[in-house]
Amino acid sequence: MSVRRRSAALALLLMTAAGCSTAKTTASPQGSNITAVPEPGVEARRLTVPFDTYNFSPAEATTLDSAENLLVRDCMRGRGVTWEVPPLPVDADSAPPNRRRYGVIEPRIADLFGYHMPPDGPTVTTYKARVSAWEKGLSSKAQEAEKGCSQEAEDRLSAGTPKVNESLFNQLIFKTFDDSQHDAEVVRVFRSWSGCMAGAGFHYADPLAAITDDRWSTDNPSPQEVRAAQTDVRCKTKTGLVATWAAVEQRIQSEAIRAHAKDFQALKASKVGQLEAARQVIARG
């Protein structure tokens, strides 16, 4: 996987899904036996920011991984090593890129999981499990061969695409998000949201403080956590927090894109080129 796909995805994870560091992923909310993972809500799917155009979504990153896997398979065959290529997950099972950007925003997810991360969709779960099991079973010789083949695959997918300033992009991901939290409009809506939460007995300065509460660092969400998350989502709706924060971020990110126009042009061209190359590899099989 390319540096940008790893680092940008990690940056977004650390920045927007801070709850992952405390509230764990759970597959059995409140001890129940729920076999069907609810699809991401419309609230999460429709949330976008300008940087999305230049970054790889989870579904796009999986597309690139799948193409690389096919190229690695061919390369490894040439070295006498069998390589497994698991079926590609369906896009609908991939989480929206901004799902946790402003904390929990989906009522159904709050009801079932509180602040815990919901499980992956079924095909994503299967894909990750097969890849993990396969990689753990590789011999040291196969692992060494895989490194060279992976580099060849990445080089092939990025061939002809412009060089990008990955460091700048990741710095701007953090900076623009931090700047948005200090904008006067966002500070105002944080106060309104905090007052709404306090009215229900939950005291937090902002949504990120709520989702990173150490009390939620449990295997499964407690009834109190679920109530807090439900109140959180209701207060976001009541105060218009998501719309306000998103509008501010869109303005700040758009300003950053204009200030670094050439860098962002290169990012977009690189993304488009890599995805097109990946789709051609996948179509060939």
Phi, psi and omega in degrees: 000140184291160181300317184296318181295322179289308188288321179293319179296320179293319179300314180294322180297312182292327185279320191249343181241046185304335178299339180296334182284344179238296179286127187274166170288139180228142178251358183220076185302129176052033174077005182276167180255072180270117184266333182262122177278125180297142178294151177305139181288164180298331180300321181280322184291329184270355182278115181227157173224157183305326182295342180302328181297335187252350181252164177267126175289165177305320180293319180292321178297323177293323176299316179295319178298319181296317179295317178300321181297320178295318179293321177295320178304312181296319180295317182292325175302320179295341179256009176079023181240131177282139183229127181276139176240100182289155178300142181289134177298154176284145184303325184297339181273352179275138181291143175300145186298333184249024186305318183250019186304317181245030184089203179280128181233359182255118181304317182295322179292320177298319180299318187271323190238356184061234177265357178293149176289132176291155179296160173296159172297160188302318182286331175291317178301313180297317180300310182296320181295318181292319179296315181297313181297320180295314182295323180293334182271000182288141175286164179298325178295317180293323179297319179293318178295324182296325180300313180293319180293323179295319179295320178298320180295315179297318179297321181292317181291331181265359181301131178085355178267152182290154175289137183243155178267084184296321181298315179298316182300314181292326175296319181290328176302312180290314186297313183294324178294317179295316179300322182297327182288344180256002177292144185301320180295320181289319177301319179297314182289331173299317180298317180296316179297316181298320178295322177297316179296318181298327179298338178257007176092012180245124188245103179220146179284329182201169183298329180288330175292325180292315186286341181258013177302127182300338180295340182270004180278070183227167179295322180223153182291138176277162175304322179296318179298318179298317179297319179297316180294320178297317178296319178305310181296317179298319180292325175298318179293315182299320185267351183070029186300313185297315180297318181293312182295319180296319180297319179294316179297320179299319178295312183295317179293322179297322177296320179294321179296317179294324182289338181232049189305313183295320179296320181285329174298318178294320179300315181293316180297322179294316180297311181299317181295317180294319180293321178295316178297320180295317181295326178293320179296316181294320180296326179287325178081000000 
